[in-house]
Amino acid sequence: MYFGSTCISACNVNCLGGTCNRTGYCLTGCKVGSYGDQCQLTCQSSSRCNDSTCGRVSGICDDCQVSPPSVNCPSAVCPAGFAGDACTTPCPSRLCLFNRCDRYSPNHCTACQQRSYGNFCELTCPNCKSGCNQDTGVCDDGCEDGWYGQTCNQPCRSD
């Protein structure tokens, strides 16, 4: 189909069904991988959109249920052991709870095992009653018998 005041401009090849109105607006939407009023723009990382379309205005994937997620799906969760925009950066520590590090700060675990703390959960707090703060190592619920201090690292005297 053609558009314009003299109908000599062809509709964009990315218009579904090849149809557009007199201004070039694609009437039935865009083919997978393109967006814009005239389907003249290319979706970012369209291969990671699970071959679905992207938003007509934003270019962001309509279907963000992808693995690994793309930068167009910022809310998607990376698989265990990986981080980064495309979830291709390996987490540097296997000590993270469920092997999960922070997606945008891979040098920090999202959570630690109960009695460990630190960026990589590499430090332990074995004398806490029920674990410690993941960042500081301060014991949340006090110390096991025989220990004291914020991190329960000082033994009680038995005088």
N, C-alpha and C positions, 0 to 999 in steps of 0.2 A: 504494500500500500504506500501511498504518497501523501505528503502534507504540505502546508504552506499556502500562501495566497494564490500561487499558480500551480499548486500540486505537482511540483517537480522534485521536491526533497523526499527521499525514501525514508520510511520508518526505520529506526535502528534495528539492526539484525538481532538484537537481544530482546526485542518486544515479543512477548508470547503471542503466537498466532500471526505475527507480523502486522498487527493492526495498531494504529495510533489515530489520534484526532488531528484537527487542522493545525495544532500547535506542536505536534510531535509527541504529545503525552501518550505513553503506551496504555491502551485501554484495558488490557487483560493481564497486566503485570509484566514482570521481567523473567527471563530465563534464569535458571540456577547460575549463580556466580556474578550476577550483575544487579545494579540498583540505580535509582534516580528517576526523575520524571520521564526521561526518554531512555532509561536503562543504559545510559552512557557511561556509568561508573562500574568499576570492578569491586566486588566484595573483598574485604580483607580476609586473607586465609580461607577462601571459599572451600578449599579441599578439606578443611576441618569443620565445615558446617554439616557434615554427614550428608553431603549432596542435597541439603535443603536450601531454601532461599534465604536471603538476608533482608533485613528491614528496608523497605522502599526508600525511606528518608535517611536512616542512620548508617546502613550498610552492615549492621551488627547481625550475626547469625540469628535466625528465628528459632532454630533448634539448638540449644546449648547443652544437650545431653551427649557430649563427646568425650572421648578418652584417647589421648590426652586432650584437655581443653585448649582452646586457642586464646589469643589475647582478646578476642571478641566475646569470650565467655568468662569474664573475670570471677564470677561466683562459683565456677566449677571447681571441684576438688581434685588435686593431683593424686595419682596412684601412690601407694605406699612406697617410700624410698626415693621419691622425686619431687622437685620444686621448680620454680621459674614460670615465666609466661606460658611456655609450651610444655611445661612439666618434663623437660629433658635434662635438667641439672640434678645429678644424684645428691641425695642428702649425705653429708659428710660423716654422720654418726649413725651407727646401728643401735645406739643406746636409747634413741627416742622411743617413746611409747608407741607401739604399733608401727615403728619405723617411719614416722611422719614428722617432717620438718616444716617450718613455716614456708608457705609457697613463695612469698616475696622477700623473705629473709632466710634463705636456706641454712645459714649458720646458726640457727636457733630452732630447737625442737618445739613442736606445738604442745607437747606434754611429756613428762618424765614418768618412769616407774615410781612407785610409791616412796621409796627411800633414796631417791637420787635428785640432783638439781644441777643447775648450770646450763650454759648455752647448749651444750651437747649432752646434758645429763651425765656428765663424766664424774661429778662429785657425789659423795654419799653422805647421808645423814642417818646412820644406823641406830642412833640412840634416841630418836624421836618416837613418841608413842604411836603416832599414826601418819607418818610422812612429814614433809617439810615444804616450805614455799619453793616453787620451782626455780625462782630467780635468786633468792637470797640465802636459802638453806635454813631460815628460821623455822623452828619447830612450831607447827600450827596448834597442836593440842598438848604441849608440854613434853616432858622427857620420860624415858623409861626409868624405873627405879634405879638409883645409884648414879644418876647423871644430872647435871644442871647447866644453866647458861642458855642464851637465846638459840644456839645451835646444838645444845646438849652435848657439847664436846669436852666438858670438864667433869671428871669423876668426883663424886662425893667422898669426903674423908670418912673413915670408919673409926673415929676416935671414941 
